Amino acid sequence: MKQKLLVASLVLLTLLSLAWNVSAQDLPYRFEVNREVVHVYWNADGTMDLDYTWVFTNLRRSHPIDYVDVGTVN
């Protein structure tokens, strides 16, 4: 009887340890864009200059923003 109780306890302990949720890692990049300002300047030769300003806020427990990759139209 004691052996069955010991086996059942070990099986239960094993199942509980497999289902344990650990969130010790930081989340990947998660952020909000609070503000975006784009200034467009036309040059005398017909080209254009763009000046972007973004304000980002990192969300809780996420990695700091290392860089921003901006895609441009062509």
Secondary structure, DSSP 8 states (H G I E B T S, - for coil): -HHHHHHHHHHHHHHHHHT-----S-BSS-EEEEEEEEEEEE-TTS-EEEEEEEEEEE-TTB------------
